[in-house]
Amino acid sequence: MSYRGRGRGGYGNQGNRTNETEMNHQQKVNNFADQSRVAVEIRNWNNGTLNGLVNFISRTCKVALLDATVNHATGAVDAYVKFQKDADTLKQYNGLQFSGQGLVISVNTNTSTTNTIGVLKEFIARKYNPAMKLLDLSLIQQDAELVRFGLILLNLSKMFSAIMKLASQLNLDVETVNLANNNLTDLATIASLPATFPGLVNLSLADNKLSKPRVFETWKKKLNSLRELVLTNNAVVNDVTAIPDILKCFPRLVVLNGVTVRDEAKLTQTFTFPITTSPMFFENPSIQELASGFIANYIKLWDDPTSRDQLLSLYTPESQFSLQVDSSHPHMANDTAYNYNESPWSHYLVNSRNLTKLSNGRTRLAKLCKGQEQIQKQFATIPATKHLILESPADYAMESWQFPQLGGLFVVLHGSFEETAHPKAYKPPQGGGRRYNNNALKAVLSKKSFDRTFVVVPGPNGSMIIASDMLLLRPFGGSKAWNKTAAPVASIPVAPVEGAVPGTNVVIPAEILSSLQPAQRDLLMKVIAETRLNLEYSGMLCQGSNWDYQTCIVNFNSSKATLPREAYQA
């Protein structure tokens, strides 16, 4: 990883710099405001005065004209408004009567947004190292180009969000992010980082102002691949009791501030599923043939609205059917969204037997259908569907095994279906219903995922009877759960090579190691790993810095721009 050292300067002369700092800040604010302004032109105003026009626009349109002047070549008034939204408002008053004439208002194209995006893209290009998969966002507030365009001191949080949005659009392959030296007191400013790079492996937050371990709780379960975290020169590292709290937030964290805090081999074994994921499981070939035939015939009749009732012959007076909705289940981003007027679950909620939602025993019993008559009535409330089992078999998973107590089978089908039509008995609400009353919501057809569990037992004359049928419905979640490739088997740990620098391809020769003291060896390895300099230049840096870590980092940062390409590791 490549990390920056401490910021430059000390604590002296701060009082003498107060006025200068305030002036610089105000200048940048003014630059930003100037950049955001939009030019407008107003014609047909000549029967009045310039001041009268400015006051009229302010009073009528609620928009302030800035730096209004008369263009003697065109006769028009050239002016500015503060923001694009003001220009959009002003355009709506084109033709407004002023002193007996209809004003002609035009707005010049505002390129400030385009320019800002271009500046940020150029910034990202400068800070991204594709070979190392590194995005170096240290010292953002001191970047010369961002300062020149006035994009820094107004709102760092918005600036960082914009950078993350552009980085996401650029599809950068990032494993390491350096956020050192950004005066961060918490993670609110960089809250969008986990969503942009959820697979982040290395992160540096060195030289910030993080003081409490609880700041990391907002990222809990969000950076589950994070392996190395650097928090040097933050107050939080002074609290030894903070380490367990930090580890709770990052389950795969192995290295904290250069120190190994977890056994990576054991961690890999813990997070590696020992069995290859498979979409199908059958106890034996005969069960596979029986279960596959049953499902194929059942789904074919279920998807045909005119044939669904034919399935009732598979149920007896003792057969049971129930459905439940699990609307809290994780779902795909393109799943149908809720709004105040429609719901993808309106057809189901009245009959849902979700036992985590129902505590009353009588209600639980009432929502369990028993016998053909009750089952038929509930089938009639379920929309027509289309399962793509034949067209897309990879989108479905199935298991089946024997149920010896009844001499039958468990048959479980997982997958998704498209709702193709409302139930025949469905009547859309006509309004006047309560806002959150499910019966008053308009039902919307959508794609859903499901799990359906059958208990099938032998019937007379070799037929099959469904003793139990449970249908669980949830938001569409895709089929990745059973289509994942098998996880690689954890490799056997190999004894480290003496002199090898972790995370690099550098190996320090034995003769050099023998000439160094233990503290010097550790420093040299640390400098090689953090600066990515090769062995020769890292050694010169350490010697020239009198073997002091902080001096090494300061000297590296001050001279890195002049270092040749061959100074870095291949």
Backbone hydrogen bonds, N-H to C=O, Kabsch-Sander energy under -0.5 kcal/mol:
donor,donor_aa,acceptor,acceptor_aa,energy
3,Y,1,M,-0.6
3,Y,530,E,-0.9
14,Q,11,Y,-0.8
17,R,13,N,-0.9
17,R,14,Q,-0.7
18,T,14,Q,-0.5
18,T,15,G,-1.0
21,T,17,R,-3.0
22,E,18,T,-2.6
23,M,19,N,-2.4
24,N,20,E,-2.4
25,H,21,T,-2.7
26,Q,22,E,-2.5
27,Q,23,M,-2.4
28,K,24,N,-2.1
29,V,25,H,-2.3
30,N,26,Q,-2.7
31,N,27,Q,-2.3
32,F,28,K,-2.4
33,A,29,V,-2.5
34,D,30,N,-2.7
35,Q,31,N,-2.1
36,S,32,F,-1.6
37,R,33,A,-0.9
37,R,34,D,-0.6
38,V,81,V,-2.4
40,V,79,A,-2.8
41,E,106,S,-2.8
42,I,77,V,-2.1
43,R,104,V,-2.4
48,G,45,W,-2.3
53,L,49,T,-2.4
54,V,50,L,-2.4
55,N,51,N,-2.5
56,F,52,G,-2.2
57,I,53,L,-2.7
58,S,54,V,-2.1
59,R,55,N,-2.5
60,T,56,F,-2.8
61,C,57,I,-2.1
62,K,57,I,-0.6
62,K,58,S,-0.7
63,V,57,I,-1.0
65,L,63,V,-0.5
66,L,64,A,-0.5
66,L,80,Y,-3.4
69,T,78,D,-2.5
71,N,69,T,-0.5
71,N,76,A,-3.2
72,H,70,V,-1.0
74,T,71,N,-0.6
75,G,71,N,-3.4
77,V,42,I,-2.7
78,D,69,T,-2.6
78,D,76,A,-0.6
79,A,40,V,-2.3
80,Y,66,L,-2.1
81,V,38,V,-2.2
87,A,83,F,-1.6
88,D,84,Q,-2.5
89,T,85,K,-2.1
90,L,86,D,-2.4
91,K,87,A,-2.1
92,Q,88,D,-0.9
92,Q,89,T,-0.8
93,Y,90,L,-1.7
94,N,91,K,-1.6
95,G,103,L,-2.8
96,L,93,Y,-2.2
98,F,101,Q,-3.3
101,Q,98,F,-1.4
103,L,96,L,-3.1
103,L,101,Q,-0.7
104,V,43,R,-1.6
105,I,103,L,-0.7
106,S,41,E,-2.7
108,N,39,A,-2.4
111,T,109,T,-0.7
115,N,111,T,-2.9
116,T,112,S,-2.7
117,I,113,T,-2.5
118,G,114,T,-2.3
119,V,115,N,-2.5
120,L,116,T,-2.4
121,K,117,I,-2.6
122,E,118,G,-2.3
123,F,119,V,-2.1
124,I,120,L,-2.6
125,A,121,K,-2.4
126,R,122,E,-2.0
127,K,123,F,-1.8
128,Y,124,I,-1.3
129,N,127,K,-0.5
129,N,134,L,-3.2
133,K,129,N,-1.1
134,L,129,N,-2.0
135,L,176,T,-2.5
136,D,127,K,-2.6
136,D,134,L,-0.6
137,L,135,L,-0.9
137,L,178,N,-2.3
139,L,180,A,-1.8
140,I,137,L,-0.6
142,Q,139,L,-1.5
143,D,140,I,-1.8
147,V,143,D,-2.4
148,R,144,A,-2.3
149,F,145,E,-1.7
150,G,147,V,-1.4
151,L,146,L,-2.6
159,M,155,N,-2.1
160,F,156,L,-2.8
161,S,157,S,-2.3
162,A,158,K,-2.3
163,I,159,M,-2.1
164,M,160,F,-2.6
165,K,161,S,-2.4
166,L,162,A,-2.3
167,A,163,I,-2.5
168,S,164,M,-2.3
169,Q,165,K,-2.0
170,L,166,L,-2.0
171,N,168,S,-1.1
172,L,167,A,-1.5
174,V,172,L,-1.1
175,E,133,K,-2.5
176,T,133,K,-2.3
177,V,202,N,-1.8
178,N,135,L,-2.2
179,L,177,V,-0.6
179,L,204,S,-3.0
181,N,206,A,-1.8
183,N,207,D,-0.5
191,A,188,A,-1.3
193,L,190,I,-1.8
196,T,192,S,-1.5
197,F,193,L,-2.7
200,L,197,F,-1.6
201,V,175,E,-2.1
202,N,175,E,-2.8
203,L,228,E,-2.1
204,S,177,V,-2.3
205,L,203,L,-0.5
205,L,230,V,-3.1
207,D,232,T,-2.8
208,N,205,L,-0.5
209,K,184,L,-2.6
211,S,185,T,-0.5
211,S,209,K,-0.5
215,V,212,K,-1.4
216,F,213,P,-1.6
217,E,214,R,-1.4
218,T,215,V,-0.7
219,W,216,F,-1.6
220,K,217,E,-1.3
221,K,249,C,-1.1
222,K,219,W,-2.2
223,L,219,W,-0.9
225,S,198,P,-0.6
226,L,223,L,-1.3
227,R,201,V,-3.1
228,E,201,V,-2.2
229,L,255,V,-2.5
230,V,203,L,-2.2
231,L,229,L,-0.5
234,N,231,L,-1.0
236,V,210,L,-2.4
237,V,234,N,-1.5
238,N,235,A,-1.6
239,D,236,V,-1.3
240,V,238,N,-0.8
242,A,239,D,-1.9
243,I,240,V,-0.8
245,D,241,T,-0.6
246,I,242,A,-2.1
247,L,243,I,-2.5
248,K,244,P,-1.7
249,C,245,D,-0.8
249,C,246,I,-0.7
250,F,246,I,-1.0
253,L,250,F,-1.8
254,V,227,R,-3.0
255,V,227,R,-2.5
256,L,259,V,-2.7
257,N,229,L,-2.7
259,V,256,L,-1.6
261,V,254,V,-3.4
262,R,254,V,-1.1
264,E,262,R,-0.8
267,L,263,D,-2.2
268,T,264,E,-2.7
269,Q,265,A,-2.0
270,T,266,K,-2.3
271,F,267,L,-2.1
272,T,269,Q,-0.7
273,F,271,F,-0.6
281,F,398,M,-2.1
283,E,400,S,-1.7
288,Q,284,N,-2.1
289,E,285,P,-2.3
290,L,286,S,-2.1
291,A,287,I,-3.1
292,S,288,Q,-2.5
293,G,289,E,-1.8
294,F,290,L,-2.0
295,I,291,A,-2.5
296,A,292,S,-2.3
297,N,293,G,-2.0
298,Y,294,F,-2.4
299,I,295,I,-2.7
300,K,296,A,-1.5
301,L,297,N,-1.7
302,W,298,Y,-2.5
303,D,299,I,-2.3
304,D,300,K,-0.5
304,D,301,L,-0.6
307,S,304,D,-2.0
308,R,304,D,-1.1
310,Q,307,S,-1.5
311,L,308,R,-1.6
312,L,309,D,-1.6
313,S,310,Q,-1.3
314,L,311,L,-2.3
315,Y,312,L,-1.5
319,S,316,T,-1.5
320,Q,467,A,-1.6
321,F,369,C,-2.2
322,S,469,D,-1.9
323,L,351,N,-0.5
324,Q,471,L,-2.2
326,D,473,L,-3.1
327,S,325,V,-0.6
329,H,326,D,-1.2
332,M,476,F,-2.8
335,D,332,M,-1.6
339,N,342,E,-1.3
343,S,442,K,-2.1
346,S,343,S,-0.9
348,Y,345,W,-1.6
349,L,345,W,-2.3
351,N,348,Y,-1.5
352,S,348,Y,-0.8
352,S,349,L,-0.7
353,R,323,L,-2.8
355,L,353,R,-0.9
357,K,354,N,-2.1
358,L,354,N,-1.4
359,S,357,K,-0.6
364,R,360,N,-2.2
365,L,361,G,-2.1
366,A,362,R,-2.0
367,K,363,T,-1.5
368,L,365,L,-1.3
369,C,321,F,-2.3
369,C,367,K,-0.7
371,G,319,S,-2.3
375,I,371,G,-2.2
376,Q,372,Q,-2.7
377,K,373,E,-1.9
378,Q,374,Q,-1.8
379,F,375,I,-2.5
380,A,376,Q,-1.7
381,T,378,Q,-1.2
382,I,379,F,-1.4
384,A,421,A,-1.9
386,K,418,E,-1.6
392,S,388,L,-2.8
395,D,392,S,-1.9
396,Y,393,P,-1.6
397,A,414,H,-2.1
398,M,279,P,-2.0
399,E,412,V,-2.1
400,S,281,F,-2.0
401,W,410,F,-1.4
403,F,408,G,-3.3
406,L,403,F,-1.4
407,G,403,F,-0.8
408,G,403,F,-1.9
409,L,456,V,-2.9
410,F,401,W,-2.9
411,V,409,L,-0.5
411,V,454,F,-2.4
412,V,399,E,-2.8
413,L,452,R,-2.6
414,H,397,A,-3.0
415,G,450,F,-1.9
417,F,448,K,-2.3
418,E,386,K,-2.1
419,E,446,S,-1.4
420,T,384,A,-2.5
420,T,418,E,-0.5
421,A,384,A,-1.0
425,A,380,A,-0.6
426,Y,423,P,-1.7
437,N,434,R,-1.3
438,N,436,Y,-0.7
440,A,437,N,-1.6
441,L,438,N,-1.2
442,K,341,N,-2.5
444,V,343,S,-1.6
448,K,417,F,-2.3
449,S,474,R,-2.2
450,F,415,G,-2.4
451,D,472,L,-2.0
452,R,413,L,-2.8
453,T,470,M,-2.6
454,F,411,V,-3.0
454,F,452,R,-0.5
455,V,468,S,-2.4
456,V,409,L,-2.6
456,V,454,F,-0.6
457,V,465,I,-3.0
459,G,463,S,-3.3
462,G,459,G,-0.8
463,S,460,P,-1.5
465,I,457,V,-2.9
466,I,314,L,-3.0
467,A,455,V,-2.6
467,A,465,I,-0.8
468,S,455,V,-1.2
469,D,320,Q,-1.8
470,M,453,T,-2.4
471,L,322,S,-2.6
472,L,451,D,-2.9
472,L,470,M,-0.6
473,L,324,Q,-2.9
474,R,449,S,-2.3
476,F,447,K,-0.7
482,W,479,S,-1.1
483,N,479,S,-0.8
484,K,480,K,-0.6
500,A,497,V,-2.1
501,V,506,V,-2.6
504,T,501,V,-1.8
508,I,499,G,-2.7
513,L,509,P,-2.2
514,S,510,A,-2.5
515,S,511,E,-0.7
515,S,512,I,-0.6
516,L,512,I,-0.5
516,L,513,L,-1.2
521,R,517,Q,-2.5
522,D,518,P,-2.2
523,L,519,A,-2.0
524,L,520,Q,-2.6
525,M,521,R,-2.4
526,K,522,D,-2.2
527,V,523,L,-2.7
528,I,524,L,-2.4
529,A,525,M,-2.3
530,E,526,K,-2.3
531,T,527,V,-2.6
532,R,528,I,-1.2
533,L,527,V,-0.5
534,N,567,A,-2.8
538,S,534,N,-2.5
539,G,535,L,-2.3
540,M,536,E,-2.0
541,L,537,Y,-2.3
542,C,538,S,-2.3
543,Q,539,G,-2.4
544,G,540,M,-2.7
545,S,541,L,-1.0
546,N,543,Q,-1.5
547,W,542,C,-3.1
548,D,545,S,-0.9
552,C,548,D,-2.2
553,I,549,Y,-2.2
554,V,550,Q,-2.3
555,N,551,T,-2.7
556,F,552,C,-2.5
557,N,553,I,-2.6
558,S,554,V,-1.9
559,S,555,N,-1.2
559,S,556,F,-0.5
560,K,556,F,-1.5
562,T,559,S,-1.4
563,L,559,S,-0.6
563,L,560,K,-0.9
567,A,564,P,-1.7
568,Y,565,R,-1.7
569,Q,532,R,-2.6
